[in-house]
């Protein structure tokens, strides 16, 4: 992991080599999770404590490369979009899958914890609402 200090880049920790290239990555709002989406359809979730990252889980539900990962404003949910679908995960329940939208989604962002703007590969911009369980 790299950090910035006094305008200079300082290497703190290097994450282990993974079997696939990084497509997207994101820190959770509280800084406790680092999530890495790969071209091999997997999402790697690291727990971050005291500047150290430890792999905690690998999500394998997507069937194509991961194009985007975002956290909701509260950090309770995370979305991952791919060439065939968009998935919503409950972070507070250990990244449990809670909702799936089947369409090619290039990019997406949370408006709030249950509303997502999704940019489909077809050029449509959609507002998606999902129910919290």
Long-range contacts (C-beta under 8 A, 24 or more apart in sequence): 1-34, 1-48, 1-51, 1-53, 3-51, 12-51, 13-51, 13-52, 13-53, 15-46, 15-53, 16-55, 18-44, 23-65, 23-66, 23-67, 24-66, 24-67, 24-68, 24-69, 25-69, 26-69, 26-70, 26-71, 26-78, 28-71, 28-75, 28-78, 28-91, 29-71, 29-73, 29-74, 29-75, 30-75, 33-91, 35-69, 35-78, 37-65, 37-66, 37-67, 37-68, 37-69, 37-80, 38-65, 38-66, 39-65, 39-66, 40-65, 41-65, 41-66, 41-82, 42-66, 43-69, 43-80, 45-95, 57-94, 57-95, 59-89, 59-95, 61-87, 61-97, 62-87, 67-105, 67-106, 67-107, 68-105, 68-106, 68-107, 68-108, 70-108, 70-109, 70-110, 71-110, 72-110, 72-112, 72-113, 73-110, 73-112, 73-113, 74-113, 76-113, 77-110, 77-113, 79-108, 79-110, 79-116, 81-105, 81-106, 81-107, 81-108, 81-118, 83-121, 86-116, 86-118, 86-128, 88-116, 88-130, 90-133, 98-130, 98-132, 98-133, 99-130, 99-131, 101-128
